[in-house]
Amino acid sequence: MSQNPVSAVTDRLPTFPWDKLAPYKATAAAHPDGIVDLSVGTPVDPVPELIQKALVDAADSPGYPTVWGTPALRDAITGWAERRLGARGVTHRHVLPVVGSKELVAWLPTQLGLGPGDRVAFPRLAYPTYEVGARLARADFLAYDDPTELDPADLRLLWLNSPSNPTGKVLSRAELTRIVAWAREHGVLVASDECYLELGWEADPVSVLHPDVNGGSYDGLVAVHSLSKRSNLAGYRAAFLAGDPAVLGPLLEIRKHGGMMTSAPTQAAVVAALGDDEHVRVQRERYTARRTALREALLGHGFHIEHSEAGLYLWATRDESCWDTVAHLAELGILVAPGDFYGPAGARFVRVALTATDDRVTAAAHRLT
């Protein structure tokens, strides 16, 4: 009997990691004061009013949107990239809207035409979807500590992630410059996941689109940006790519054929979001206060925190199995993510998200004292 074609795809994928947390979530939920869920980095604060208004104003959109987005959307992306990232000479050919960054990460290797014999590399501790994308394309994959120590033979796609999910580590300008030069020397495409770039706390993250990093050329570089974290738009599925037109042009054609288009109201909302820096400042202040409260409480509880200089997580350890830590915190009604979700190197760490309401963060801090 032939194999179910759907199973042929799912068999290539790892077990969905979050399912393993279910019993610990049940334990935490049984706490008399309720669960404090710090396991997932999903925004909990309101969508800013000006963004909601833009969405509503564009609600009467009966026609199909375009994959490349409206000229206003492309203007907003290019303007933001120059203003916020320090990029220079960014035109519409240098940008491409996508339907949330996870979709892009999962399907980029396939859309690039990668397959068996091609290799995809990502950080030793990393967002699991980098590996999933390679698996979906049937490409080989490997994790690195320093990408410039990799054998470049058959290496087709190099993922960078700064600030890192889960560790919050930030690659310096010098490190990025060195990596970009190495990748170009060996003809390796760099995809830089920069979704947390506007959330630097003890470091000022730099984009690969900055001329100090790329020498004024976008050849072989694609940066991935999302509005989920900086604008509380996870529910809108709003993200974009910026970089090499020689890469983005073919991707645009492929995505046209695949109908991978962001809704017209979402496109209008993104224009409003990228044109306003004030709501980002306000959201940063919220996260700053939550980060301070959780950091102090965890340190007081005997945790050591590594990196975490940017992003929406604290990378914490009690120098024990991450699952022992998850169980310990669940008894306190606090749910966190085990570090081994992000690779074997995280086996003694947990990832603690800052994405809970002020009330719930205060509750967690109180329980840890």
Residue pairs with C-beta under 8 A, 6 or more apart in sequence:
9 136
12 135
12 136
12 138
13 132
13 135
13 136
14 128
14 131
14 132
14 135
17 128
17 341
18 39
18 40
18 341
20 338
21 39
21 326
21 335
21 337
21 338
24 326
24 327
24 330
24 335
25 35
25 37
25 39
25 330
25 335
27 327
27 330
27 331
28 35
28 36
28 37
28 329
28 330
28 332
28 333
28 334
28 335
29 35
29 333
30 333
31 332
31 333
32 333
33 333
33 363
33 367
34 333
34 363
35 333
35 334
35 335
36 333
36 334
36 335
36 356
36 360
36 361
36 363
36 364
36 367
37 335
37 356
37 360
38 294
38 334
38 335
38 336
38 352
38 353
38 354
38 355
38 356
38 364
39 335
39 336
39 337
39 351
39 353
40 337
40 353
40 355
41 165
41 229
41 312
41 313
41 353
41 354
41 355
42 234
42 355
43 228
43 229
43 232
43 233
43 234
43 355
44 355
44 356
44 357
45 232
45 283
45 286
45 357
46 232
47 231
47 232
47 233
47 235
47 236
48 231
48 232
48 273
48 276
48 279
48 282
50 272
50 276
50 279
51 231
51 233
51 269
51 272
51 273
51 279
52 269
53 272
54 268
54 269
54 271
54 272
54 273
55 236
55 265
55 266
55 268
55 269
56 265
57 268
58 264
58 265
58 267
58 268
58 269
59 265
61 263
61 264
61 265
63 264
64 261
65 261
65 262
65 263
65 264
65 267
66 261
67 97
67 252
67 255
67 256
67 259
67 260
67 261
68 74
68 92
68 96
68 97
68 252
69 77
69 97
69 262
69 267
70 264
70 267
70 268
70 271
71 92
72 267
72 268
72 271
73 97
73 267
73 268
73 270
73 271
74 92
74 95
75 92
75 271
76 270
76 271
76 274
76 275
77 95
77 97
77 240
77 242
77 270
77 274
78 90
78 91
78 92
78 94
78 95
78 242
79 274
79 275
80 274
80 275
81 87
81 90
81 94
81 95
81 209
81 242
82 88
82 90
84 198
84 277
85 197
85 207
85 209
85 210
85 223
85 242
86 207
86 209
86 210
86 211
86 212
87 207
87 209
87 210
87 211
87 242
88 211
88 216
89 216
90 209
90 242
91 245
93 245
93 248
93 249
94 218
94 242
94 243
94 244
94 245
94 248
95 240
95 241
95 242
95 248
96 240
96 241
96 242
96 248
96 251
96 252
96 255
97 238
97 239
97 240
97 262
97 267
97 270
98 104
98 224
98 239
98 240
98 241
98 255
98 260
98 262
99 237
99 239
99 260
99 261
99 262
100 226
100 228
100 234
100 237
100 238
100 239
101 193
101 195
101 224
101 225
101 226
101 228
101 239
102 129
103 237
103 260
104 224
104 239
104 241
105 127
105 129
105 130
105 132
105 133
105 193
105 224
106 129
106 132
106 133
106 136
107 133
107 136
108 133
108 157
108 191
109 118
109 120
109 133
109 134
109 136
109 137
109 139
109 156
109 157
110 133
110 136
110 137
111 251
111 254
111 255
112 137
112 156
112 157
112 189
112 247
112 251
114 120
114 134
114 137
114 139
114 156
114 157
115 137
115 138
115 139
116 138
116 139
116 140
117 139
117 140
117 154
118 137
118 139
118 140
118 154
118 156
118 157
119 139
119 140
119 141
119 142
119 154
119 155
119 156
119 157
120 130
120 133
120 134
120 137
120 139
120 140
120 141
120 142
120 155
120 156
120 157
120 158
120 159
121 141
121 142
121 143
121 144
121 147
121 150
121 155
121 157
121 158
121 159
122 130
122 131
122 141
122 143
122 144
122 159
122 161
123 143
123 144
123 159
123 160
123 161
123 164
124 143
124 144
124 145
124 343
124 345
125 164
125 166
125 167
125 339
125 342
125 343
125 345
125 346
126 143
126 159
126 161
126 164
126 165
126 342
126 343
127 161
127 165
127 166
127 193
127 342
128 341
128 342
130 141
130 159
130 161
131 141
134 140
134 141
135 141
139 156
139 157
140 154
142 150
143 343
144 150
147 158
147 160
147 179
147 182
147 183
148 178
148 179
148 182
150 158
152 186
152 187
152 188
155 186
155 188
156 188
156 189
157 188
157 189
157 191
158 179
158 183
158 188
158 189
158 190
158 191
159 191
159 192
159 193
160 171
160 176
160 179
160 190
160 191
160 192
160 193
160 208
161 192
161 193
162 169
162 170
162 171
162 176
162 192
162 194
162 197
162 205
162 206
163 169
163 170
163 194
163 196
163 197
163 199
163 200
163 203
163 205
163 309
163 310
163 311
164 170
164 307
164 311
165 193
165 195
165 196
165 311
165 313
165 342
166 313
166 315
166 337
166 339
166 341
166 342
166 346
166 349
166 351
167 306
167 307
167 308
167 313
167 315
168 196
168 307
168 308
168 309
168 310
168 311
168 313
168 314
168 315
169 307
169 309
169 310
170 200
170 203
170 205
170 309
170 310
171 179
171 206
172 206
173 206
173 210
173 212
173 213
176 206
176 208
176 213
177 212
177 213
179 190
180 190
180 208
180 213
180 214
180 220
180 221
182 188
183 189
183 190
183 220
184 219
184 220
187 220
188 220
189 220
189 222
189 247
190 208
190 220
190 221
190 222
191 222
191 223
191 224
192 207
192 208
192 221
192 222
192 223
192 224
193 224
194 205
194 207
194 208
194 223
194 224
194 225
195 224
195 225
195 226
195 228
195 229
195 239
196 205
196 229
196 310
196 311
196 312
197 205
197 207
197 225
197 310
198 229
198 230
198 280
198 284
199 229
199 230
199 284
199 287
199 310
199 311
199 312
200 309
200 310
201 288
201 291
201 308
201 309
201 310
202 309
202 310
203 309
203 310
205 310
206 212
206 213
207 213
207 223
208 214
208 221
208 223
208 243
209 218
209 221
209 223
209 242
209 243
214 221
218 243
218 244
218 245
219 244
219 246
220 244
220 247
221 243
221 244
222 241
222 242
222 243
222 244
222 247
222 248
223 241
223 242
223 243
224 239
224 241
225 239
225 240
225 241
225 242
226 238
226 239
227 233
227 236
227 238
227 239
227 270
227 273
227 274
228 234
228 238
228 239
229 312
230 280
230 283
231 238
231 273
231 279
231 280
231 283
232 283
233 269
233 270
233 273
236 266
236 269
236 270
237 262
237 266
238 262
238 266
238 269
238 270
238 273
240 270
241 248
241 251
255 261
262 270
273 279
286 358
287 312
287 354
289 358
290 354
290 356
290 358
290 361
291 314
291 354
293 361
293 362
293 365
294 314
294 352
294 354
294 361
294 364
294 365
295 305
295 308
295 314
296 365
297 364
297 365
297 368
297 369
298 305
298 314
298 316
298 352
298 368
299 305
300 368
300 369
301 368
301 369
302 318
303 316
303 317
303 318
304 316
304 317
304 318
304 319
305 314
305 315
305 316
306 315
306 316
306 317
306 349
307 315
308 314
308 315
308 316
312 353
312 354
312 355
313 351
313 352
313 353
313 354
314 351
314 352
314 354
315 339
315 349
315 351
315 352
316 325
316 349
316 350
316 351
316 352
317 325
317 339
317 348
317 349
317 350
318 324
318 325
318 328
319 348
320 348
321 347
321 348
322 338
322 339
322 340
322 346
322 347
322 348
322 349
322 350
323 338
323 340
325 336
325 338
325 350
326 335
326 336
326 337
326 338
326 350
329 335
329 336
329 350
332 367
332 368
333 363
333 367
334 364
334 367
334 368
336 350
336 351
336 352
336 353
337 350
337 351
337 352
337 353
338 346
338 350
338 351
339 345
339 346
339 347
339 348
339 349
339 350
339 351
340 346
340 347
341 351
342 351
354 361
356 364
